[in-house]
Amino acid sequence: MYLQLAHIGVFGIATVGSLIALWRARAIPDTGTRVGLLWLLATSGFWAGAQLITFLNIPLWIASLAYQIGLVAGLGSVGAWLYFCSAYAGYDYHHRPLYRYVGIILFVGLSSIKLTNPLHGRYFTIELATTPFRYASVDLLGLHWIVSILAYSLAAIGLYMLFRLFDQSNIPTTGLGILVSLTAVPVVLNLLSTLGAPGLVANNYEPVGVVAFALGALYIADDSFEQVRWTRHRELMDTINEAVIVVDTDDIVREFNTAAQELFPEIDTGVGLRAIVPEPDANPEVPLEGAESGNVRMLSVERSDEERYYLLKEQSLTIGPARAGRALIVSDVTTVERQRRNLQRQSEALEGLLAAVAHELRNTLTIVSGNLELITEAFDKEDPELTRRFLGRMSVTTDRMIEIVDDLVMSARLSQPVSVLATVPFRQTVYEAFSDVDSEEVSLRVEGEGRIRANPERLDELFQNAARLAAATKSSELIVTLHSDGFRFRMDGESFAASNAAALFEYGTATPQTEAGMLGPNIRMLANAHNWSVSGTNLDGDGIEISIHGVTVIQDEPAESGMTT
């Protein structure tokens, strides 16, 4: 009695469980996976219900009919299982017409053999048994084992697809692997039942295993069940040259492709996105023009002692029935972004230059116009001395105009990006540039040994402008120091206002004083042409310091003593 209730209970739970799982499976977002699992649950639930009928106290012919219908549903579950495994694992076998036609032919042919068993009697025989309880006992014959071998072989193909998917996944799949293994356990029970193991009277325990797998996958390991499906996109993701990272709502990495692993060697599933891409406040974002809703961002990240730029494109996606995530496409645009920023700096510098030149030319033309009026008045008064004086003033003003035009031409030339680089000896280049400048009142000291990658002509002009700036600021000493990321100039002359450091590199300003002219701006232009950055600051005492960063430096062993000029 208790054994009968146990069998009825197990297969009854499987039948009801399939209905519960059917309701949950409706929410699976992927169409192929959803359709395959729905049919698998429907056929398995029907199969379990048919098997349950054979344990009831009913006429033998009803039990026989229920068993035959169950066999057909079980055969259908094999096709549904393959459909589900193909879709879930990311294959397209379930869409291929050839496989579909072969499946239909097999299903119709084998179902015919099962349903016509009362005529040929080669598939099974059925009779009422009273031990250990009253039930319809089935004796399986030769055709059954042939069909079972085929069915189990096809089911094994589905298992292979799933376990191959789990093996490729970056997501922990131990739980899912155990659940899938439940579908194979009933095979062992079937064999034990056939061999006469006590307490096992059914011939088909498969629907119990299938329903147990579905319930566990959908209700216990639902997150893993949904997330692991992203692994099937790995091969597709690897065909994309750009890095692709899939994260959940907590910004935890769930999947990534090979390009992402090459770009971020420290990436791994379960790692927070911020461990790979720092917070925006630590590395300010540079919004792109035309970016909508923050879906496209530019990030600057310090990597390997250099600043690199990445373009991030975000796409919302569904990872599970109630979980939203994001797919991040990361492109390394360092070269393009550096060129863009360099062009932007050049553009800003040229705009400042043009504004300053326009201001100077307006002032000069105003002075020339005023002197012309004064000359006309002096000429009308027949005063040659006064006329010569005003003509002299106008000559000085026109000379100033020529200087402004020359400065404009030179600055426009200096602003052009360098295209030819060479490895230049640092110390030698500094001394040669200093010797070409009339700066007898300024002594030179060079610190550091090494070579730098630069355009020799532009670098020489940069050093010359620094030497002239030292003389213009009435410095007694210019110290040029090489460091790992560039070099700096220290001048002990006049300083600029503490809040006006940037003005040193702007055209048309008098910082630190008027004699500095375009020397500071020229230094900036020459540095920017190399894609170097420039900054200026006051020293603790009198003087200023100009630092150049972003330089490729090849440092040599330090010399025993420095040279002073």
PyMOL commands that set and color helices and strands:
alter all, ss='L'
color gray80, all
select helices_A, chain A and resi 2-25+31-53+60-88+93-95+97-115+117-120+142-168+174-181+185-194+206-220+222-238+258-263+273-275+334-380+384-414+426-435+456-472+502-505+514-516+519-529
alter helices_A, ss='H'
color red, helices_A
select strands_A, chain A and resi 124-129+135-140+243-247+253-256+296-303+306-320+323-332+422-425+443-447+450-454+477-483+486-491+533-538+544-549+553-555
alter strands_A, ss='S'
color yellow, strands_A
deselect
rebuild
show_as cartoon
